[in-house]
Amino acid sequence: MLKKFQCNLTMALLGAALLSGCALTTANLNVAYKPDEGSKSPLSMIKPAVVQLVVEDKRLPQEQDRVGNKKNGFGAAMAPIKTNEQPSRILYDALKTEFTQNGHTVIDTADGSKPDLVLSVDLQRYWCDATIHFWDVEVIGTINSSLLLRTPLNDTVLLSQPQSSTVRESRQVVTESAWESVLNRALSEYVRSFSRDPNVLDAMKKAVEAVHGETPE
Amino acid sequence: MKVFANRIGFSRAAMIVSAFFVAASCTSTTGTHVQLNQTAVSKIHSVGVVVKKEEEFSVRLSREKMTDAGAAFFGLVGVGIEAGARASTDSRYRERLKPALGDFDPVAALGERARQTLAACERFAQVQCLPADNPTNDRTEAYDGILEITLLQWGMRPCLGPGGAEREEVQAALNLHSRMILTRDKTTIWDRDELYLEGTCHSIEQLSSHGTLLRDALMRAVNAAAGRITNEILFP
């Protein structure tokens, strides 16, 4: 009798432990762009510009309340993975930091300021996922967006292109730090590739030239 | 081995399994592994671009959804069965897409695009594509540096996000390893792994039946990946 009770208790405790596992609790990640202190990107080679930055959340409705799903071993979605800030805000802050660090000014046009150029970013995907392989778990973080850069002078579109970044990590165990790591690295890669993209740099130079009527440095 | 295993208190089976784990390579973590040395790159005036591929066009839709189910019920044998079944499904997808793929050559496209973008910046006096079949031949020695790009995997991978996974949509994907080698002493001065996901999602049905949809997606991925690689070299 005692043995049966002990067995049932063990089973119950085991079941409770499994069900209360971290796969059932929402993950709240701290995702933010952390630039290297004092480092400059090719954006700094462009004459200081006043930039109006607009980031809109154009993700699919079913993706808008999360940036990923925790999955069980059978691939079924369990708890959502969320970020402490809205992804569109995270992207806005990251790009603003990069512009500011490289000598440009990002403004809010609500106060009547006039920009030299307008950068509109449509955020289409901001997601992390994991795939089980034989020896490891592949954790992926990705950002997909489209960019539109125009000069407000004559409302000419100088650049329209997709901008994306994907980061992959090989892990043995996937904890919240793994999700946070891939999303932070994907954000850094996004900003890094944006600020080194010759198309972006050319378009910005043209916008500055158009406004100031001179050849940029 | 048995003596060694006994001496350290391991069974031979445990030793073999451990050795397997050590020898087996895991998925590479993307990013720059060797940062470009500006001093070294300033000595490069001519660049040879060599592009290689390790495998043919592939679809990794079912394989990217591996679960623990096989392992839970049948152990290692179960994992093997699940992996085999999923690989077979992906092979069928690949065969469906092959007619739409036609003679698309990612090696030539990637090499030419990388050459164009490196030449356009006017930082190097000479940039040429070199054949991948014999990268250590005399022609290679004529260049100060070799940009070697290896396509580890190219084709289609699942779209991320709940929408993409449920609808079984795929996107163009390139899994690349790139490095810059100084020909003088064969040292690697830059090394980077990249997983490029193009981002536009389509079903296998759409890709197989709509003209150039597949080739266009792959070409966009190739162009963007080549641009990303060369930008990393030009602006380290």
Chai-1 contact restraints between the chains, C-beta under 6 A:
chainA,res_idxA,chainB,res_idxB,connection_type,confidence,min_distance_angstrom,max_distance_angstrom,comment,restraint_id
A,P42,B,F235,contact,1.0,0.0,6.0,A-B,restraint_1
A,L60,B,G163,contact,1.0,0.0,6.0,A-B,restraint_2
A,Q62,B,P162,contact,1.0,0.0,6.0,A-B,restraint_3
A,Q62,B,G163,contact,1.0,0.0,6.0,A-B,restraint_4
A,E63,B,G161,contact,1.0,0.0,6.0,A-B,restraint_5
A,G73,B,D68,contact,1.0,0.0,6.0,A-B,restraint_6
A,F74,B,T67,contact,1.0,0.0,6.0,A-B,restraint_7
A,F74,B,A69,contact,1.0,0.0,6.0,A-B,restraint_8
A,G75,B,K65,contact,1.0,0.0,6.0,A-B,restraint_9
A,G75,B,T67,contact,1.0,0.0,6.0,A-B,restraint_10
A,R125,B,G161,contact,1.0,0.0,6.0,A-B,restraint_11
A,W127,B,L160,contact,1.0,0.0,6.0,A-B,restraint_12
A,W127,B,G161,contact,1.0,0.0,6.0,A-B,restraint_13
A,D129,B,L160,contact,1.0,0.0,6.0,A-B,restraint_14
A,T131,B,E64,contact,1.0,0.0,6.0,A-B,restraint_15
A,I132,B,M66,contact,1.0,0.0,6.0,A-B,restraint_16
A,W135,B,A24,contact,1.0,0.0,6.0,A-B,restraint_17
A,W135,B,C26,contact,1.0,0.0,6.0,A-B,restraint_18
A,D136,B,C26,contact,1.0,0.0,6.0,A-B,restraint_19
A,D136,B,T27,contact,1.0,0.0,6.0,A-B,restraint_20
A,E138,B,T27,contact,1.0,0.0,6.0,A-B,restraint_21
A,T142,B,L160,contact,1.0,0.0,6.0,A-B,restraint_22
A,T142,B,L197,contact,1.0,0.0,6.0,A-B,restraint_23
A,N144,B,G199,contact,1.0,0.0,6.0,A-B,restraint_24
A,S164,B,G199,contact,1.0,0.0,6.0,A-B,restraint_25
A,T166,B,L195,contact,1.0,0.0,6.0,A-B,restraint_26
A,T166,B,L197,contact,1.0,0.0,6.0,A-B,restraint_27
A,V167,B,T30,contact,1.0,0.0,6.0,A-B,restraint_28
A,R168,B,T30,contact,1.0,0.0,6.0,A-B,restraint_29
A,R168,B,L195,contact,1.0,0.0,6.0,A-B,restraint_30
A,E169,B,T29,contact,1.0,0.0,6.0,A-B,restraint_31
A,S170,B,C26,contact,1.0,0.0,6.0,A-B,restraint_32
A,S170,B,T27,contact,1.0,0.0,6.0,A-B,restraint_33
A,S170,B,T29,contact,1.0,0.0,6.0,A-B,restraint_34
A,S193,B,R228,contact,1.0,0.0,6.0,A-B,restraint_35
A,R196,B,N231,contact,1.0,0.0,6.0,A-B,restraint_36
A,R196,B,F235,contact,1.0,0.0,6.0,A-B,restraint_37
